[in-house]
Amino acid sequence: VGATVLANACGPCIGQWKREDKKKGEANSILTSYNRNFAKRNDGNPETLGFISSPELVVAMAFGGSMKFNPLTDTLKDKNGDDFKFNPPTGDVLPSNGYSSKDSGYEEPTKSGEVEINSESERLAFLEPFPKQEPNKDYENLPLLVKAQGKCTTDHISQAGPWLKFRGHLDNISNNMFLGATNAFTGGTGTGNNPISGEKDVEINKIARNLKDQGLGWVAVGDENIGEGSSREHAAMEPRHMGGRAFIAKSYARIFEANLKKQGVLPLIFKDKNDYEKIQENDQITISGLAMLSPGTPLTV
């Protein structure tokens, strides 16, 4: 038949499927049993429509050769030219003897030695402590970096695919920050207008870096369930590294909210979700009441 067997791991799930049959930008549809189907998630092509199904149905559809094939009712030809139908799949859902392994996968760390990283490396760098913040000091007149509209997953905040080679270099991987986010004011993807210089249609990560270089923190605003998807720590580390002080959103994915807190970025929720519509492009945002910050205590924005 012909097939490539892959490990049950992250390859096609994070945009590392190197396709030979379709060019980037060519519209097409795929059926996949991998559990992600965001734009560009499987093969890096924004025009690929990914539909998720079971492994059994994916195999049957591959034999059918068309998204219109219905294995419950349609027939195929065998090698003799006779019609046949697939039998419904059978088998154990879980191993009858359970899962077992003699190898725990744990290796005792060494207690000596020194880590050396080439200073010219683009893929690895020592992770330096973030600058200390004054936890009781209110944030005043922070520029708005981006107001994300609609779905904004961790993959929109910190893309995977070719960027994964920089996971060990926080400053370099931060160049992908918000590249997939939809700007609520311009409709553009990954771009915005610099609130200080006025320069237009600039990558959001470059705006953040420009603000950081000027010693300015910033705020990002999100829609519903911001940060859903992969539990990607870089989606919270990058905003902190690039000068982010707070997110304000209608709601958060649980793990992303926790990761923001761990990195020292405030994940705030609109008390009235309609206030999302009041945020304007050139707003400067003050967050007061931080000295009294505690669960259930509202802040003034």
N, C-alpha and C positions, 0 to 999 in steps of 0.2 A: 504494500500500500504506500509506504513512504511516510515517515514522520520523524520529528526530532523530539526526543524525550528530555525534558528539563527538570531540574530539581524543584521541589515544592518550596520555592523561595521567592525572592523579590524581583527577579529578572524582568519579565514582561510587565510586572505590576508597576514598575517605576520608570517606564519609558526607555528601557534599555534593549528593546526588541529591535534588532537591526533587520529591517525588512528589505527584501530585494524585489518584491513584486509591485510595490507602490512607491511613488515618489512623494516627498513631503508636499502637502498642499493638494494632493489628489483625493477627491471625495471617494469614500468607500465605507463598507460596514464589516464588522467582525463579530463573531460570537465567541465568548471567552468564559472559562470557568475560574479565571482569576477574579479576585473580589474588589477590583477597582475599575471604574469606567469614566473617570473625569476626563475632560478634554486633554489630549496629548498624553494621557497616562500610560497607555500601552506601548505605543510606537513613536511617540514624539510628534505625531502628525495631528494638527488641530482639526483636520477634516475627516478623521476616522471616527465613525460612530461605533461605540463599543456596547454590545448587549451581553449581559451576564446570564449564564445558565449553568446547569449541572454538567459535570464531566461526561456523563452518559449521553446527554442530549447534544453536547458539542461534538462528540465523536460521530453520532448518527447524522448530524447536519453536515459534517465534513464529507461523509460518504455521499450525501444527497447533493452537495455542490451548489446549493442555492438556499437563500434565506426563506424561500417559499416552500421548501420541502417540509412535509409533515410526516414524521416516522410512524405515527399512529395509523395513518390512512394511505400514504403514498407507497408505491413500489419502486424497486430498483432492478437492474438487470444483473444476473450473475454471469460468470465467465462463459456460460453456454447460451446466454441470451434469454434465459427464462426469468420471469418476474419473481421477485421475492420481497417479503417484508421483514423488518427487524423484529425479533422477539423482545418483549419488555426485559430490561436488565434485571438480573437477580444477583444475590450475594449477601455477605454479611456486612452490615453497616459498620460494626466494630469488630476487631479481631476476637475470635472466640476465647483465646487464651490471654487477652489483654495485652497491654504494651509492657515490654520489659527491655532493659538494657544493662549490660554489665559495666558499660563505660559511662560514668556520670558527666563526663565532659569538663570536669573541673581540674585545673592545674594549679598547684600551689605556687604563688608568686615568689620570685627571688627576693631576698632580703638585702641585696647589695647591688652595686652597679650604678651607672649614671645614664640618663637618657640624653642622647645627642641628636639634634635635628639640624640639618643643613640650613643655614640662614637664607640660602637662595631657593629653598623649596617653595613651590606654589601649592603643595598639597598638605603640608604639615607645618604647624607652628605651635609653640607653647601657648597654652590657654592662660592668659594673664587675668588677675582679679579685676572685676569691674570697679570703676571709681566709686568710692563711698558716697552715699546720698544721705541727706539730712531727713530722717523719717518724719519729723514733726513739722517740717517747713512746707508751707503751702506752695503749690505750683502756680506761677503767675504769668499770664500772657504768653502761653505756649502756642506756637503756630500749629495749625492743622496740617498734618502731612498728607493724609488721604482719607476720604470717606468712601469706603468700599460698598458697592451695591450688590445685592443678591448673594449668591453662594460665594463664600470666601474660605476655602479649606486651608489646612496646613500646606497643601501643595500649591495653592495660590500665593501663600505667604513665603514659602521657601520651596522652590521647585526641586524635583529630583532629576532623573535622567543624567545628562552630562555633568550636572552640578555636584553629583555625589562624590566625585573625586576630590572635592574641596572640603569634605566633612571634617577633616582634621585641621582645617585652616579657617577659623571663624571669620577673619576679615575678608578673605577672598570669597567664601560662600555667601557672605552678606551682600555681594553684588547681585544676588538673585531676589532680594527681598521685595515682595509684593509684585513681582513680574507678572503674576497671573491674575491679580486683582482688577476688578472692573471699577473704574473711577466714576463715582456717582455724578460728578459735575460735567465731565467731558465725554463719558462713554468709552474712553480709551482703555486699553488693557496694559497695566504696568507702568503707565505714564501719568504725569500731572503737571501742574504749574507751580513753580517755586514761589512760595508765599513771601519771600524776602526780596529776591531779585526781580521777580515778575517773569522770568524766563519760562516759556511755554513748551509743553510737550516734551518734558524731560523724564527719564526713567525715575521712578519713585525712590529707588535705592540711592540714586545720585543726589536727589534733593535732600534725603535724610543725611547723607554724608556731608553735604554742603552746610546744612544746619548744625551738624555736630562740630564741624571745623570752626564754626562761629561761636561755639559754646552754648548752642541753643538746644533745649530738649524739644520734644514734639508729642502730639497726640494723634492716634489713629482712631477712626470711627468705623464701626461695623454694623452689619445687618443681623439677621437671625442666625443663631448657631455658628457663629464665627469660629474657625479653627477646627471644624469637623474633619474626619478622615484619619490619616496616619497620626500616631502619637509622636510627632516629630519635634524633638527638643529644639532643633535649630529655628523652628518657627517662632519660638519665644526668645531664644538666645540672640538671634539677629537683631530684633527690635531693641533689646537692651544695649547691645554692642553699638548700635547705630544712633543711640541717643534717645530712644523712646522712653517716655515717662508713664504713659497710661493709654489704655484702650477704653473706649466707651462703645457699648454695643447693646442691641436688643436682648441678646442671649448668647451664651458661650457653649461650645462643646466642653465637656467636663475636664478632659485631660489637658486641653489647651489652656483653660482657665487656671488649672493647678500649675502648669509649667510657667505661665506668666508670673504667678505669685513667687515661684521659686527663683525666678530671675530678677525679681524686684521691680516688675512692671505692674502697675495697678490695673486690674481688670474690672472696670466699672460697668454697671448695668443701668440703662435708662429706667427711671421710675415710671415714666410715661413713654411707651414706645413711640408715640407720635412725635416726641421731641427729636427723634432722628431726622425728621423732615425739616426741622428748624436750623440744623447745622448748615452754615454757608461756607463757601470755598475760602474766603479770606478771614474767617473767624480766628480770633486769638482766644485761647481757652484758659481760664483760671479755675483751679480746683482747690477749694478751701475746706478747712475742718480736719486736716490730716492729723493734727495733734490729738484729736478725739476719735481717730479711726478705730472701729471695732465692729464685729459682726452685727448687722441689722441697723447700724447707725448711718443715716444718709449723709452724703457729702454735698456741698454746694458747688455747682459747676456753672 
